[in-house]
Amino acid sequence: MLRVNFIRENKDRILKGLKTRNFKDEDLAIVDKIIALDETRKATQTTLDSSLAEANRFSKEIGNLYKQGKREEADAIKAKVTALKTHQAELSATLNKAQDDLETELLNLPNVPHDSVPPGNTDEDNEVFKAWENDLPVLGNDAQPHWELAKKYDLFDLELGVKITGSGFPLYRKKGAKLQRALINFFLDEADAAGYEEIIPPHLVNEDSARGTGQLPDKEGQMYHATKDDLYLIPTAEVPITNMFRGDILAEKDFPIKVTGYTPCFRREAGSYGAHVRGLNRVHQFDKVEIVRIEHPDRSYAALEDMLKHVEGLLEKLELPYRILRLCGGDLGFTSALTFDFEVYSAAQKRWLEVSSVSNFETFQTNRLKLRYRDENGKTKLAHSLNGSALALARIVAALLENNQTPEGIVIPEALRPYTKFDIIS
């Protein structure tokens, strides 16, 4: 969430950023509306404070007048106090409404894109930040997509998932389950070696947590909601991990804070149909290892580069062709200032599959979370938050199965063999 003072002082930048996000001219009015609501809030608060001070002064005067036996004068002033209290109730109602309306508008205003975010409307306008420079794998005519390979080698079962739960909830089995577990352990070990503290977070969060990282109200329709308990199934481990620090005031010596965690992730992904979402390409439950960093503002973009290198290292060890995209304004997430997506090449489908997003949110999340640090002068300031998928398993599994298929079976990359305990799926 953007701070009102920041919006006031950077109005032109905010408007430019919203245009980068493809806001229509009529939608840009949200900026002036926020400023106007804040003006109403401040003016009403000033008037209310003045009225309360006047009523307090009158109350003292009434007491003195009664002591002096000046009952008539005291009663007259008492009537003024009664009128002031009525006015104060009206002012309080106006103030509460202005505050509520202001918070609603602020919660619906997205982050300001970084200056490097390219313009564009859809994912087709994303900028190739780093291209794959080698030859892409070419398979024979008998190559199969991962959903067919899964049937051939009995690796996962989408139909059983439908029987147990519904569409989009795969059931992994045999070497498919072992491959899944191997990838999770590999990713966690790599994160541990990079200095990330491993945690196991809750898989459900409360409304404050979902709002703190920006899933609410923006992604409410995409989250599974346990209404009786008013808890949300997490769409990513970013939510519980980042909320570990909600309301904290850190010391500068605490930076960098680096946390990783494996969780299942739950997303409705409503309205997704067609061949491009077959198999594991888009599911409602998938496993993911997340890396989260809380950083000093001066070092957050260096941290972002470090996170990109970490994800690159994972893909190189898995021997998967990849490219990195810088997301355009129209494809940029609500909370992000700058996001890089990693895509791996699926040789059987002959298309790129997104497997990771790495983002810097700057102070957008930390302002919602009230996550601050105390500088060397004792002044509290907002920290920066970042997160990245390292990695999301479903499409990684799809690419591994497809790219490594041979007449003898599916060959396991060297880096994974200590985890799978087998070299080939046959």
GUKOL-490696 format. One line per field, with one value per residue (C-alpha): residue number from 1; residue in three letters; x, y, z. Coordinates in steps of 0.02 Angstrom, whole numbers, plus 50000, padded with zeros to 5 digits. Example, Ala and Ser with C-alpha at 12.3 -4.5 7.8 and 13.67 -1.06 7.14 Angstrom:
i: [1; 2];
aa: [ALA; SER];
X: [50615; 50684];
Y: [49775; 49947];
Z: [50390; 50357];
//
This chain:
i: [1; 2; 3; 4; 5; 6; 7; 8; 9; 10; 11; 12; 13; 14; 15; 16; 17; 18; 19; 20; 21; 22; 23; 24; 25; 26; 27; 28; 29; 30; 31; 32; 33; 34; 35; 36; 37; 38; 39; 40; 41; 42; 43; 44; 45; 46; 47; 48; 49; 50; 51; 52; 53; 54; 55; 56; 57; 58; 59; 60; 61; 62; 63; 64; 65; 66; 67; 68; 69; 70; 71; 72; 73; 74; 75; 76; 77; 78; 79; 80; 81; 82; 83; 84; 85; 86; 87; 88; 89; 90; 91; 92; 93; 94; 95; 96; 97; 98; 99; 100; 101; 102; 103; 104; 105; 106; 107; 108; 109; 110; 111; 112; 113; 114; 115; 116; 117; 118; 119; 120; 121; 122; 123; 124; 125; 126; 127; 128; 129; 130; 131; 132; 133; 134; 135; 136; 137; 138; 139; 140; 141; 142; 143; 144; 145; 146; 147; 148; 149; 150; 151; 152; 153; 154; 155; 156; 157; 158; 159; 160; 161; 162; 163; 164; 165; 166; 167; 168; 169; 170; 171; 172; 173; 174; 175; 176; 177; 178; 179; 180; 181; 182; 183; 184; 185; 186; 187; 188; 189; 190; 191; 192; 193; 194; 195; 196; 197; 198; 199; 200; 201; 202; 203; 204; 205; 206; 207; 208; 209; 210; 211; 212; 213; 214; 215; 216; 217; 218; 219; 220; 221; 222; 223; 224; 225; 226; 227; 228; 229; 230; 231; 232; 233; 234; 235; 236; 237; 238; 239; 240; 241; 242; 243; 244; 245; 246; 247; 248; 249; 250; 251; 252; 253; 254; 255; 256; 257; 258; 259; 260; 261; 262; 263; 264; 265; 266; 267; 268; 269; 270; 271; 272; 273; 274; 275; 276; 277; 278; 279; 280; 281; 282; 283; 284; 285; 286; 287; 288; 289; 290; 291; 292; 293; 294; 295; 296; 297; 298; 299; 300; 301; 302; 303; 304; 305; 306; 307; 308; 309; 310; 311; 312; 313; 314; 315; 316; 317; 318; 319; 320; 321; 322; 323; 324; 325; 326; 327; 328; 329; 330; 331; 332; 333; 334; 335; 336; 337; 338; 339; 340; 341; 342; 343; 344; 345; 346; 347; 348; 349; 350; 351; 352; 353; 354; 355; 356; 357; 358; 359; 360; 361; 362; 363; 364; 365; 366; 367; 368; 369; 370; 371; 372; 373; 374; 375; 376; 377; 378; 379; 380; 381; 382; 383; 384; 385; 386; 387; 388; 389; 390; 391; 392; 393; 394; 395; 396; 397; 398; 399; 400; 401; 402; 403; 404; 405; 406; 407; 408; 409; 410; 411; 412; 413; 414; 415; 416; 417; 418; 419; 420; 421; 422; 423; 424; 425; 426];
aa: [MET; LEU; ARG; VAL; ASN; PHE; ILE; ARG; GLU; ASN; LYS; ASP; ARG; ILE; LEU; LYS; GLY; LEU; LYS; THR; ARG; ASN; PHE; LYS; ASP; GLU; ASP; LEU; ALA; ILE; VAL; ASP; LYS; ILE; ILE; ALA; LEU; ASP; GLU; THR; ARG; LYS; ALA; THR; GLN; THR; THR; LEU; ASP; SER; SER; LEU; ALA; GLU; ALA; ASN; ARG; PHE; SER; LYS; GLU; ILE; GLY; ASN; LEU; TYR; LYS; GLN; GLY; LYS; ARG; GLU; GLU; ALA; ASP; ALA; ILE; LYS; ALA; LYS; VAL; THR; ALA; LEU; LYS; THR; HIS; GLN; ALA; GLU; LEU; SER; ALA; THR; LEU; ASN; LYS; ALA; GLN; ASP; ASP; LEU; GLU; THR; GLU; LEU; LEU; ASN; LEU; PRO; ASN; VAL; PRO; HIS; ASP; SER; VAL; PRO; PRO; GLY; ASN; THR; ASP; GLU; ASP; ASN; GLU; VAL; PHE; LYS; ALA; TRP; GLU; ASN; ASP; LEU; PRO; VAL; LEU; GLY; ASN; ASP; ALA; GLN; PRO; HIS; TRP; GLU; LEU; ALA; LYS; LYS; TYR; ASP; LEU; PHE; ASP; LEU; GLU; LEU; GLY; VAL; LYS; ILE; THR; GLY; SER; GLY; PHE; PRO; LEU; TYR; ARG; LYS; LYS; GLY; ALA; LYS; LEU; GLN; ARG; ALA; LEU; ILE; ASN; PHE; PHE; LEU; ASP; GLU; ALA; ASP; ALA; ALA; GLY; TYR; GLU; GLU; ILE; ILE; PRO; PRO; HIS; LEU; VAL; ASN; GLU; ASP; SER; ALA; ARG; GLY; THR; GLY; GLN; LEU; PRO; ASP; LYS; GLU; GLY; GLN; MET; TYR; HIS; ALA; THR; LYS; ASP; ASP; LEU; TYR; LEU; ILE; PRO; THR; ALA; GLU; VAL; PRO; ILE; THR; ASN; MET; PHE; ARG; GLY; ASP; ILE; LEU; ALA; GLU; LYS; ASP; PHE; PRO; ILE; LYS; VAL; THR; GLY; TYR; THR; PRO; CYS; PHE; ARG; ARG; GLU; ALA; GLY; SER; TYR; GLY; ALA; HIS; VAL; ARG; GLY; LEU; ASN; ARG; VAL; HIS; GLN; PHE; ASP; LYS; VAL; GLU; ILE; VAL; ARG; ILE; GLU; HIS; PRO; ASP; ARG; SER; TYR; ALA; ALA; LEU; GLU; ASP; MET; LEU; LYS; HIS; VAL; GLU; GLY; LEU; LEU; GLU; LYS; LEU; GLU; LEU; PRO; TYR; ARG; ILE; LEU; ARG; LEU; CYS; GLY; GLY; ASP; LEU; GLY; PHE; THR; SER; ALA; LEU; THR; PHE; ASP; PHE; GLU; VAL; TYR; SER; ALA; ALA; GLN; LYS; ARG; TRP; LEU; GLU; VAL; SER; SER; VAL; SER; ASN; PHE; GLU; THR; PHE; GLN; THR; ASN; ARG; LEU; LYS; LEU; ARG; TYR; ARG; ASP; GLU; ASN; GLY; LYS; THR; LYS; LEU; ALA; HIS; SER; LEU; ASN; GLY; SER; ALA; LEU; ALA; LEU; ALA; ARG; ILE; VAL; ALA; ALA; LEU; LEU; GLU; ASN; ASN; GLN; THR; PRO; GLU; GLY; ILE; VAL; ILE; PRO; GLU; ALA; LEU; ARG; PRO; TYR; THR; LYS; PHE; ASP; ILE; ILE; SER];
X: [50000; 50065; 50078; 49968; 50115; 50209; 50059; 50047; 50232; 50246; 50078; 50152; 50256; 50103; 50001; 50142; 50156; 49969; 49977; 50118; 49996; 49871; 49749; 49617; 49603; 49444; 49528; 49669; 49544; 49582; 49737; 49641; 49507; 49636; 49709; 49534; 49485; 49644; 49606; 49433; 49509; 49637; 49515; 49384; 49515; 49572; 49394; 49355; 49513; 49468; 49291; 49352; 49474; 49334; 49218; 49356; 49384; 49197; 49186; 49318; 49231; 49063; 49140; 49212; 49046; 48949; 49075; 49047; 48858; 48834; 48714; 48628; 48792; 48849; 48687; 48705; 48881; 48822; 48698; 48841; 48937; 48786; 48777; 48964; 48946; 48811; 48925; 49071; 48970; 48934; 49118; 49171; 49053; 49122; 49300; 49270; 49191; 49334; 49461; 49369; 49347; 49529; 49590; 49477; 49548; 49727; 49701; 49643; 49788; 49930; 50115; 50213; 50312; 50501; 50566; 50635; 50463; 50421; 50250; 50130; 49961; 49987; 50121; 50164; 50236; 50356; 50538; 50665; 50792; 50902; 50878; 50929; 51081; 51105; 51004; 50835; 50808; 50724; 50635; 50587; 50415; 50368; 50398; 50255; 50192; 50209; 50028; 50052; 50220; 50133; 50013; 50152; 50260; 50121; 50190; 50037; 49850; 49736; 49580; 49606; 49630; 49460; 49384; 49459; 49444; 49407; 49489; 49663; 49717; 49844; 49889; 50074; 50127; 50277; 50428; 50322; 50300; 50484; 50533; 50420; 50500; 50674; 50645; 50579; 50730; 50850; 50776; 50776; 50957; 51009; 50918; 51000; 51171; 51131; 51099; 50910; 50832; 50714; 50543; 50382; 50241; 50053; 49958; 49810; 49818; 49700; 49631; 49763; 49902; 49820; 49792; 49968; 50053; 49922; 49821; 49668; 49572; 49660; 49662; 49511; 49424; 49578; 49599; 49512; 49418; 49372; 49223; 49175; 49345; 49377; 49546; 49624; 49724; 49889; 49920; 50107; 50223; 50263; 50107; 50146; 50334; 50325; 50194; 50317; 50382; 50216; 50223; 50408; 50536; 50704; 50880; 50992; 51107; 50963; 50977; 50976; 50837; 50827; 50693; 50640; 50497; 50413; 50223; 50083; 50000; 49815; 49743; 49573; 49642; 49463; 49425; 49577; 49535; 49615; 49764; 49889; 49830; 49830; 49918; 50024; 50026; 49894; 49829; 49738; 49864; 50051; 50211; 50333; 50489; 50487; 50629; 50587; 50701; 50676; 50805; 50871; 50800; 50975; 51015; 50851; 50892; 51061; 50964; 50847; 50997; 51061; 50892; 50892; 51063; 51001; 50855; 50968; 51084; 50941; 50888; 51066; 51090; 50929; 50997; 50839; 50840; 50774; 50749; 50712; 50576; 50554; 50366; 50278; 50158; 50004; 50071; 50148; 50073; 49970; 50099; 50259; 50373; 50478; 50459; 50565; 50486; 50586; 50523; 50587; 50569; 50452; 50520; 50367; 50244; 50366; 50327; 50396; 50323; 50333; 50414; 50465; 50428; 50556; 50494; 50541; 50392; 50494; 50387; 50218; 50197; 50295; 50183; 50032; 50127; 50198; 50367; 50499; 50679; 50767; 50910; 51072; 50987; 50847; 50717; 50598; 50581; 50495; 50599; 50589; 50519; 50559; 50511; 50541; 50490; 50639; 50553; 50372; 50368; 50222; 50292; 50470; 50412; 50325; 50483; 50596; 50487; 50469; 50647; 50732; 50628; 50725; 50679; 50746; 50649; 50660; 50837; 50857; 50976; 51140; 51104; 50942; 51006; 51067; 50889; 50789; 50905; 50874; 50949; 50805; 50616; 50579];
Y: [50000; 50171; 50304; 50457; 50576; 50482; 50499; 50686; 50716; 50605; 50629; 50643; 50486; 50392; 50443; 50394; 50225; 50194; 50232; 50105; 49984; 50032; 50125; 50217; 50405; 50391; 50268; 50389; 50490; 50372; 50477; 50640; 50548; 50485; 50658; 50734; 50602; 50636; 50823; 50786; 50672; 50801; 50948; 50848; 50789; 50969; 51029; 50885; 50915; 51099; 51057; 50932; 51060; 51190; 51067; 51025; 51209; 51237; 51088; 51163; 51332; 51252; 51174; 51341; 51432; 51306; 51328; 51516; 51492; 51558; 51421; 51514; 51550; 51372; 51301; 51412; 51349; 51171; 51189; 51241; 51084; 50977; 51058; 51031; 50847; 50827; 50912; 50803; 50646; 50708; 50750; 50578; 50493; 50600; 50562; 50374; 50371; 50472; 50355; 50199; 50267; 50320; 50148; 50065; 50172; 50146; 49957; 49962; 50067; 49957; 49984; 50108; 50017; 50036; 50151; 50000; 49918; 49919; 49976; 49845; 49766; 49577; 49445; 49461; 49632; 49568; 49607; 49467; 49515; 49363; 49247; 49064; 49071; 48886; 48772; 48721; 48533; 48448; 48284; 48150; 48130; 48002; 48124; 48137; 48279; 48254; 48203; 48055; 48012; 48013; 47878; 47778; 47773; 47792; 47954; 48056; 48036; 48181; 48072; 48006; 48185; 48227; 48079; 48130; 48319; 48393; 48454; 48525; 48421; 48292; 48137; 48091; 47911; 47793; 47877; 48030; 48056; 48022; 48148; 48277; 48248; 48250; 48420; 48494; 48433; 48489; 48665; 48678; 48620; 48747; 48885; 48830; 48836; 49014; 49069; 49059; 49003; 48858; 48863; 48763; 48891; 48866; 48828; 48936; 49120; 49248; 49400; 49518; 49410; 49401; 49589; 49622; 49547; 49614; 49458; 49546; 49629; 49608; 49417; 49374; 49280; 49171; 49114; 48968; 49033; 48926; 49036; 48957; 48998; 49148; 49077; 49072; 48930; 49006; 49041; 49048; 49032; 49216; 49256; 49168; 49196; 49384; 49399; 49327; 49505; 49600; 49743; 49719; 49858; 49789; 49851; 49889; 49749; 49625; 49645; 49546; 49432; 49278; 49145; 48996; 48874; 48733; 48729; 48667; 48815; 48833; 48940; 48936; 48990; 49018; 49031; 48934; 48812; 48740; 48637; 48760; 48714; 48525; 48411; 48505; 48667; 48742; 48660; 48716; 48636; 48630; 48623; 48766; 48820; 49006; 49124; 49287; 49431; 49581; 49711; 49884; 49999; 50044; 49861; 49786; 49794; 49712; 49578; 49559; 49524; 49397; 49309; 49303; 49220; 49094; 49040; 49036; 48919; 48799; 48789; 48766; 48621; 48544; 48565; 48652; 48784; 48946; 49129; 49279; 49406; 49579; 49599; 49743; 49860; 49765; 49598; 49664; 49600; 49718; 49728; 49725; 49868; 49756; 49572; 49451; 49289; 49132; 49018; 48845; 48769; 48622; 48522; 48412; 48556; 48671; 48817; 48913; 48878; 49002; 48923; 49071; 49252; 49355; 49525; 49679; 49756; 49900; 49972; 49921; 49766; 49831; 49984; 49868; 49758; 49904; 49819; 49947; 49965; 50092; 50183; 50242; 50404; 50311; 50355; 50218; 50186; 50056; 49906; 49829; 49655; 49536; 49359; 49229; 49054; 48939; 48844; 48800; 48614; 48575; 48649; 48603; 48421; 48443; 48509; 48378; 48235; 48301; 48360; 48207; 48070; 47938; 47769; 47689; 47804; 47975; 48019; 48108; 48259; 48226; 48353; 48264; 48085; 48093; 48142; 48024; 47875; 47822; 47880; 47843; 47821; 47667];
Z: [50000; 49954; 50089; 50067; 50090; 49955; 49839; 49874; 49846; 49692; 49606; 49430; 49457; 49521; 49369; 49252; 49339; 49327; 49141; 49127; 49207; 49070; 49182; 49081; 49100; 49202; 49320; 49357; 49460; 49605; 49643; 49662; 49759; 49884; 49907; 49928; 50056; 50152; 50149; 50219; 50351; 50407; 50407; 50503; 50628; 50656; 50682; 50799; 50901; 50916; 50970; 51099; 51169; 51178; 51265; 51389; 51424; 51449; 51567; 51680; 51673; 51719; 51874; 51929; 51899; 52002; 52143; 52134; 52140; 51962; 51914; 51772; 51683; 51712; 51638; 51485; 51452; 51488; 51346; 51232; 51283; 51241; 51069; 51047; 51090; 50958; 50831; 50887; 50855; 50679; 50654; 50719; 50595; 50453; 50508; 50520; 50347; 50272; 50352; 50294; 50117; 50112; 50166; 50036; 49896; 49956; 49962; 49781; 49717; 49647; 49673; 49569; 49434; 49433; 49296; 49202; 49183; 48996; 48934; 48867; 48890; 48897; 48923; 48739; 48778; 48911; 48877; 48855; 48988; 48959; 48810; 48795; 48682; 48647; 48535; 48603; 48623; 48476; 48505; 48382; 48304; 48435; 48580; 48703; 48814; 49000; 49028; 48910; 48989; 49159; 49098; 49018; 49175; 49305; 49378; 49418; 49398; 49356; 49348; 49525; 49581; 49507; 49599; 49766; 49753; 49583; 49424; 49445; 49596; 49533; 49630; 49616; 49634; 49625; 49544; 49508; 49695; 49726; 49591; 49673; 49844; 49768; 49688; 49850; 49949; 49813; 49809; 49999; 50012; 49880; 49974; 50137; 50054; 49997; 50175; 50185; 50349; 50319; 50401; 50387; 50392; 50415; 50256; 50304; 50349; 50425; 50337; 50409; 50335; 50163; 50164; 50226; 50073; 49952; 49910; 49982; 49912; 49743; 49730; 49837; 49696; 49666; 49846; 49930; 50081; 50232; 50275; 50442; 50516; 50402; 50349; 50176; 50097; 50046; 49860; 49897; 50047; 50023; 50125; 50290; 50278; 50249; 50385; 50510; 50522; 50524; 50649; 50686; 50706; 50652; 50683; 50534; 50590; 50561; 50372; 50264; 50322; 50210; 50235; 50132; 50147; 50054; 50047; 49938; 49853; 49815; 49676; 49593; 49423; 49366; 49181; 49120; 48981; 48824; 48770; 48845; 49021; 49000; 49123; 49249; 49150; 49263; 49421; 49578; 49698; 49668; 49770; 49779; 49872; 49905; 49950; 50041; 50086; 50200; 50152; 50186; 50049; 49989; 49952; 49892; 49706; 49735; 49830; 49681; 49568; 49692; 49693; 49502; 49505; 49632; 49523; 49369; 49463; 49501; 49319; 49259; 49380; 49316; 49139; 49080; 48942; 49017; 48982; 49093; 49055; 49128; 49149; 49063; 49153; 49098; 49161; 49322; 49484; 49592; 49732; 49630; 49580; 49467; 49422; 49322; 49262; 49224; 49087; 49041; 48869; 48851; 48704; 48678; 48686; 48595; 48709; 48857; 49029; 49173; 49327; 49435; 49472; 49567; 49628; 49726; 49815; 49889; 50032; 49962; 50071; 50219; 50233; 50247; 50369; 50469; 50449; 50491; 50544; 50654; 50568; 50648; 50701; 50788; 50657; 50600; 50413; 50306; 50252; 50077; 50044; 49901; 49855; 49722; 49671; 49689; 49614; 49572; 49541; 49426; 49266; 49314; 49321; 49153; 49070; 49152; 49093; 48916; 48884; 48956; 48872; 48777; 48702; 48862; 48981; 49063; 49114; 49282; 49285; 49375; 49514; 49561; 49568; 49749; 49794; 49682; 49712; 49532; 49367; 49249; 49250; 49144];
//
